Amino acid sequence: MSVGRLPELTTTLFRLVLGLLFTLHGASSLFGAFGGARGTGRAVEFAVWPGWWAALIQFVGGLLVVAGLGTRVAALICSGSMAYAYFVVHQPMSLLPLNNGGELAAMFCWSFLLIAVLGPGAWSLDALLFRRSRTDARQTA
């Protein structure tokens, strides 16, 4: 592999790992999987604000980011949900993430913002669909 392709590979791997971690986080809260919501072994109650809706964003948004489909919009929504979690849930306890338990929310927020800015990378459904639409446009022109 050439060094010139390394940034694309790194972006793709970062997107995949980030999306997978977020999806698993959402699945634990939505379905009670992997230890359940906050380690309780249970799912969050259906449609309860904000927990269930946050878990839905985590699960669906994470899947979209993993697939690289609608990646920039999905990542921006995921980033915003983690900013909300940080400022509404964690920050009132203390200013610093180290003291308020908000490190995970802050890291997810900034990581998804990075993906929203950089895009999904070359190995994504977004890139595949864009290549197809450009090919189709050239063939009809």
C-alpha positions as CSV (number, residue, x, y, z in Angstrom):
1,M,0.0,0.0,0.0
2,S,1.3,3.4,-0.9
3,V,1.8,6.1,1.7
4,G,-0.6,8.3,-0.3
5,R,-3.5,6.0,0.5
6,L,-2.7,5.7,4.3
7,P,-4.9,8.8,5.2
8,E,-7.9,7.2,3.4
9,L,-7.4,3.9,5.1
10,T,-7.0,5.5,8.5
11,T,-10.1,7.6,8.1
12,T,-12.1,4.5,7.1
13,L,-10.8,2.5,10.0
14,F,-11.5,5.3,12.4
15,R,-15.0,5.7,11.1
16,L,-15.7,1.9,11.4
17,V,-14.4,1.6,14.9
18,L,-16.1,4.7,16.1
19,G,-19.4,3.7,14.5
20,L,-19.2,0.2,15.9
21,L,-18.6,1.4,19.4
22,F,-21.5,3.8,19.2
23,T,-23.8,1.2,17.8
24,L,-22.9,-1.2,20.6
25,H,-23.5,1.6,23.2
26,G,-27.0,2.2,21.7
27,A,-27.8,-1.6,21.5
28,S,-27.0,-2.0,25.2
29,S,-29.5,0.7,26.1
30,L,-32.2,-0.2,23.5
31,F,-32.1,-3.9,23.9
32,G,-30.5,-4.6,27.2
33,A,-27.6,-6.3,25.4
34,F,-24.0,-6.3,26.5
35,G,-24.8,-5.6,30.1
36,G,-27.7,-3.3,29.4
37,A,-28.2,0.4,30.0
38,R,-25.5,1.6,32.4
39,G,-24.7,-2.0,33.4
40,T,-28.2,-2.7,34.7
41,G,-28.8,-5.7,32.4
42,R,-32.0,-4.0,31.2
43,A,-33.1,-1.8,28.3
44,V,-34.1,1.8,28.7
45,E,-37.9,2.2,28.8
46,F,-39.4,2.8,25.4
47,A,-39.6,6.4,24.2
48,V,-38.5,7.9,27.5
49,W,-36.8,11.3,27.1
50,P,-33.8,11.6,26.7
51,G,-32.4,8.1,27.3
52,W,-34.3,6.1,24.8
53,W,-34.0,8.7,22.1
54,A,-30.3,9.0,22.7
55,A,-29.9,5.3,22.5
56,L,-31.8,5.3,19.2
57,I,-29.5,8.0,17.8
58,Q,-26.5,5.9,19.0
59,F,-27.7,2.7,17.4
60,V,-29.0,4.0,14.1
61,G,-26.4,6.8,13.8
62,G,-23.6,4.3,14.6
63,L,-24.9,1.9,12.0
64,L,-25.0,4.6,9.3
65,V,-21.5,5.7,10.2
66,V,-20.2,2.1,10.0
67,A,-21.9,1.7,6.6
68,G,-20.6,5.1,5.5
69,L,-24.2,6.0,4.4
70,G,-25.3,9.6,4.9
71,T,-22.1,9.7,7.0
72,R,-21.7,13.5,7.4
73,V,-25.3,14.1,8.5
74,A,-25.3,11.0,10.7
75,A,-22.0,11.9,12.3
76,L,-23.2,15.5,12.9
77,I,-26.3,14.3,14.6
78,C,-24.3,11.8,16.7
79,S,-21.9,14.6,17.6
80,G,-24.7,16.9,18.7
81,S,-26.3,14.2,20.8
82,M,-23.1,13.7,22.7
83,A,-22.7,17.5,23.1
84,Y,-26.2,17.5,24.6
85,A,-25.3,14.6,26.9
86,Y,-22.1,16.3,28.0
87,F,-23.7,19.7,28.8
88,V,-27.0,18.5,30.2
89,V,-26.0,15.3,32.1
90,H,-22.3,15.7,32.9
91,Q,-21.2,19.4,33.0
92,P,-23.7,20.4,35.8
93,M,-21.8,18.1,38.2
94,S,-18.4,19.7,37.4
95,L,-16.7,21.7,34.6
96,L,-14.0,19.2,33.7
97,P,-14.8,15.8,32.0
98,L,-12.3,14.1,34.3
99,N,-14.4,15.2,37.3
100,N,-17.9,14.8,35.9
101,G,-17.6,11.4,34.1
102,G,-18.1,13.0,30.7
103,E,-14.9,11.8,29.0
104,L,-16.8,9.3,26.8
105,A,-19.4,11.9,25.8
106,A,-16.7,14.5,25.0
107,M,-14.6,12.0,23.0
108,F,-17.6,10.7,21.0
109,C,-18.7,14.3,20.4
110,W,-15.4,15.5,19.0
111,S,-14.7,12.2,17.1
112,F,-18.0,12.4,15.3
113,L,-17.4,16.0,14.5
114,L,-14.1,15.0,12.9
115,I,-15.9,12.4,10.7
116,A,-18.6,15.0,9.8
117,V,-15.8,17.3,8.6
118,L,-13.5,14.7,6.9
119,G,-16.3,12.6,5.4
120,P,-16.5,8.8,5.3
121,G,-13.4,8.0,3.3
122,A,-13.0,6.2,0.0
123,W,-14.3,2.9,1.3
124,S,-17.9,3.7,2.1
125,L,-21.4,3.5,0.6
126,D,-21.4,7.2,0.2
127,A,-18.3,7.0,-2.0
128,L,-19.7,4.1,-3.9
129,L,-23.0,5.8,-4.6
130,F,-21.2,9.0,-5.6
131,R,-19.0,7.1,-8.0
132,R,-22.0,5.4,-9.5
133,S,-24.0,8.6,-9.9
134,R,-21.0,10.3,-11.7
135,T,-20.6,7.3,-14.0
136,D,-24.3,7.3,-14.8
137,A,-24.2,11.0,-15.5
138,R,-21.3,10.6,-17.9
139,Q,-23.0,7.8,-19.7
140,T,-26.2,9.8,-20.2
141,A,-24.4,12.9,-21.3
